[in-house]
C-alpha cells in the first residue's frame, strides 16, 4: 500500500516509515483472520458513534 502525503518533508518520512513497516511486517496467521474480523466489526459501530468509548473497549485489562 503506497501512502502519499503531498511530497512534504514529513510526508517523505511517513512514506519511508510505511515502506519499512511493510517490509518487516509478519503476515497474520490464517486462523486469526476471522476472529480479528469479528473484533473489527464489534468496534466499528462504537467507533463511529463514540470514538473514546471504542478506545476504552480496546484497553487491555
Residue pairs with C-beta under 8 A, 6 or more apart in sequence:
1 18
1 22
2 15
2 18
3 14
3 15
3 18
4 11
4 15
5 11
5 14
5 15
28 36
42 57
43 54
43 57
43 58
46 53
46 54
46 57
47 54
